Amino acid sequence: MKFLRFGEAGQEKPGLLGEDGLIRDLSGVIADLSGPVLARLHDIPLDDLPLVDGAPRLGPCVAGTGKFICIGLNYSDHAAEAGMEPPPEPIVFMKATSAICGPSDPLRIPRGGHKTDWEVELGVVIGKTAKYVTEAEAMAHVAGYACVNDVSERAFQIERAGQWTKGKSCDSFGPLGPWLVTPDEVADPQDLGMELRVNGEVMQSGRSDRMIFGVAHLVSYLSQMMTLHPGDVIATGTPPGVGMGMKPQRWLKAGDVVELTIEGLGRQRQEVVAD
């Protein structure tokens, strides 16, 4: 199933994308796509749901995210692009949850930013609390998958002192969605095609089978260090083709359009504006 949230920012309602491509309103059945409901998505009554008129704005496909956890250099070909050795264990950093936005909301270059970059990533949404789980147990804790654009301001991330978080957490730097796709519709999260375009030009084209650490490993690994709660999001890394890795390097500017897709998980489109 493909779940989503629709409506104005901050006032989104839960919905379902039907096989006919139409949105159905779930707000009469559940309050939102958050918390314990994420562990029982298949138990939600789906009969006689009202249709949603028109083409409303889509918000982030999950609400109540407490942690937005990112994995760095998790694709072997992206590590090579960055001129770095594949890490011996996952590189973990956090993205502020205030960066989360809808899949087609404007991408805002922050004041002082001049090296804003793109990263298409497979997002994993936790559905059931995970603490000290094994790899064999890990996938039972996943509510579903979603597209993520891990937007990065490289000048903040790399050229200023401190951790990567400051270059990853600007407002609008975490488009999430359009859909939360349940695991039964994703035959293998390690075999998904991924693509990102800027102004129609393909920048990134890869597959999730190039991950150094797969989804089950990441969920298990992170659960040894922190409890993962329903609604937490793990952005699992990006394939090659980011602007930082190009020669010469290429950065986003106001007026650009970023579009990304992940096989079976839908499409995002962001227009770039100056904040």
NORBELPE-V305312 format. One record per residue. N is the residue number from 1. RES is the residue in three letters. PHI is phi as a letter, one per 40 degrees, with the letter a starting at -180 (999 if undefined). OMEGA is omega in whole degrees, 0 to 359 (none if undefined). Layout:
# NORBELPE-V305312
N_RES_PHI_OMEGA + N_RES_PHI_OMEGA
This chain:
# NORBELPE-V305312
1_MET_999_181 + 2_LYS_b_180 + 3_PHE_c_181 + 4_LEU_a_176 + 5_ARG_b_187 + 6_PHE_b_178 + 7_GLY_h_180 + 8_GLU_c_182 + 9_ALA_d_181 + 10_GLY_g_180 + 11_GLN_b_184 + 12_GLU_c_174 + 13_LYS_b_177 + 14_PRO_c_180 + 15_GLY_a_180 + 16_LEU_b_174 + 17_LEU_c_181 + 18_GLY_c_178 + 19_GLU_c_178 + 20_ASP_c_180 + 21_GLY_g_180 + 22_LEU_c_180 + 23_ILE_c_176 + 24_ARG_b_187 + 25_ASP_c_179 + 26_LEU_b_189 + 27_SER_c_175 + 28_GLY_c_184 + 29_VAL_b_178 + 30_ILE_b_181 + 31_ALA_c_181 + 32_ASP_a_176 + 33_LEU_c_183 + 34_SER_a_173 + 35_GLY_g_186 + 36_PRO_d_181 + 37_VAL_c_182 + 38_LEU_c_178 + 39_ALA_c_183 + 40_ARG_b_181 + 41_LEU_d_182 + 42_HIS_c_179 + 43_ASP_c_182 + 44_ILE_c_176 + 45_PRO_c_185 + 46_LEU_b_180 + 47_ASP_c_172 + 48_ASP_f_176 + 49_LEU_c_180 + 50_PRO_c_176 + 51_LEU_c_177 + 52_VAL_c_182 + 53_ASP_c_171 + 54_GLY_g_181 + 55_ALA_b_184 + 56_PRO_c_171 + 57_ARG_d_173 + 58_LEU_c_177 + 59_GLY_c_174 + 60_PRO_d_189 + 61_CYS_c_175 + 62_VAL_a_180 + 63_ALA_b_174 + 64_GLY_g_179 + 65_THR_c_179 + 66_GLY_c_181 + 67_LYS_b_174 + 68_PHE_b_189 + 69_ILE_b_181 + 70_CYS_b_180 + 71_ILE_b_183 + 72_GLY_c_174 + 73_LEU_f_184 + 74_ASN_c_173 + 75_TYR_b_184 + 76_SER_d_182 + 77_ASP_c_175 + 78_HIS_c_176 + 79_ALA_c_178 + 80_ALA_c_178 + 81_GLU_c_181 + 82_ALA_c_180 + 83_GLY_g_184 + 84_MET_b_177 + 85_GLU_c_175 + 86_PRO_d_184 + 87_PRO_c_180 + 88_PRO_c_173 + 89_GLU_a_187 + 90_PRO_d_171 + 91_ILE_c_187 + 92_VAL_b_170 + 93_PHE_a_184 + 94_MET_b_174 + 95_LYS_b_181 + 96_ALA_c_180 + 97_THR_c_177 + 98_SER_c_176 + 99_ALA_c_185 + 100_ILE_c_178 + 101_CYS_a_180 + 102_GLY_c_186 + 103_PRO_c_179 + 104_SER_b_175 + 105_ASP_c_179 + 106_PRO_c_175 + 107_LEU_c_189 + 108_ARG_b_174 + 109_ILE_c_185 + 110_PRO_c_176 + 111_ARG_d_183 + 112_GLY_g_179 + 113_GLY_c_179 + 114_HIS_a_178 + 115_LYS_b_182 + 116_THR_c_191 + 117_ASP_b_184 + 118_TRP_b_176 + 119_GLU_a_174 + 120_VAL_c_183 + 121_GLU_a_171 + 122_LEU_c_177 + 123_GLY_c_177 + 124_VAL_b_181 + 125_VAL_b_180 + 126_ILE_c_180 + 127_GLY_b_183 + 128_LYS_b_183 + 129_THR_d_183 + 130_ALA_b_177 + 131_LYS_a_180 + 132_TYR_f_179 + 133_VAL_c_176 + 134_THR_c_175 + 135_GLU_c_180 + 136_ALA_c_181 + 137_GLU_c_195 + 138_ALA_d_188 + 139_MET_c_177 + 140_ALA_c_181 + 141_HIS_b_182 + 142_VAL_c_177 + 143_ALA_c_181 + 144_GLY_i_188 + 145_TYR_b_180 + 146_ALA_a_172 + 147_CYS_c_174 + 148_VAL_b_166 + 149_ASN_b_179 + 150_ASP_c_182 + 151_VAL_c_186 + 152_SER_b_170 + 153_GLU_c_190 + 154_ARG_c_178 + 155_ALA_c_178 + 156_PHE_c_186 + 157_GLN_c_192 + 158_ILE_b_189 + 159_GLU_c_178 + 160_ARG_b_186 + 161_ALA_c_175 + 162_GLY_h_188 + 163_GLN_c_181 + 164_TRP_c_188 + 165_THR_d_185 + 166_LYS_c_178 + 167_GLY_c_184 + 168_LYS_b_196 + 169_SER_b_180 + 170_CYS_c_178 + 171_ASP_d_178 + 172_SER_g_183 + 173_PHE_c_179 + 174_GLY_b_175 + 175_PRO_d_187 + 176_LEU_b_181 + 177_GLY_h_22 + 178_PRO_c_188 + 179_TRP_b_164 + 180_LEU_c_186 + 181_VAL_b_184 + 182_THR_c_186 + 183_PRO_d_181 + 184_ASP_c_179 + 185_GLU_c_180 + 186_VAL_b_186 + 187_ALA_d_181 + 188_ASP_a_180 + 189_PRO_c_178 + 190_GLN_c_179 + 191_ASP_a_182 + 192_LEU_b_174 + 193_GLY_c_183 + 194_MET_b_180 + 195_GLU_a_174 + 196_LEU_b_179 + 197_ARG_b_171 + 198_VAL_b_183 + 199_ASN_f_177 + 200_GLY_g_182 + 201_GLU_c_181 + 202_VAL_c_177 + 203_MET_b_180 + 204_GLN_b_175 + 205_SER_a_184 + 206_GLY_a_179 + 207_ARG_b_184 + 208_SER_c_177 + 209_ASP_c_178 + 210_ARG_c_175 + 211_MET_c_174 + 212_ILE_c_178 + 213_PHE_b_184 + 214_GLY_c_186 + 215_VAL_d_182 + 216_ALA_c_179 + 217_HIS_c_183 + 218_LEU_c_180 + 219_VAL_c_179 + 220_SER_c_182 + 221_TYR_d_182 + 222_LEU_c_183 + 223_SER_c_175 + 224_GLN_c_187 + 225_MET_b_181 + 226_MET_a_175 + 227_THR_c_176 + 228_LEU_c_185 + 229_HIS_b_176 + 230_PRO_d_182 + 231_GLY_g_175 + 232_ASP_c_182 + 233_VAL_b_174 + 234_ILE_b_173 + 235_ALA_c_199 + 236_THR_c_179 + 237_GLY_h_188 + 238_THR_b_173 + 239_PRO_c_181 + 240_PRO_c_177 + 241_GLY_h_177 + 242_VAL_c_183 + 243_GLY_c_181 + 244_MET_c_184 + 245_GLY_c_183 + 246_MET_c_177 + 247_LYS_b_358 + 248_PRO_c_179 + 249_GLN_c_183 + 250_ARG_b_183 + 251_TRP_b_178 + 252_LEU_c_177 + 253_LYS_b_179 + 254_ALA_d_182 + 255_GLY_h_177 + 256_ASP_c_176 + 257_VAL_b_179 + 258_VAL_b_177 + 259_GLU_b_179 + 260_LEU_a_178 + 261_THR_b_168 + 262_ILE_b_186 + 263_GLU_d_178 + 264_GLY_g_186 + 265_LEU_b_175 + 266_GLY_g_190 + 267_ARG_b_172 + 268_GLN_b_174 + 269_ARG_a_180 + 270_GLN_b_171 + 271_GLU_c_185 + 272_VAL_c_178 + 273_VAL_b_175 + 274_ALA_c_183 + 275_ASP_c_none
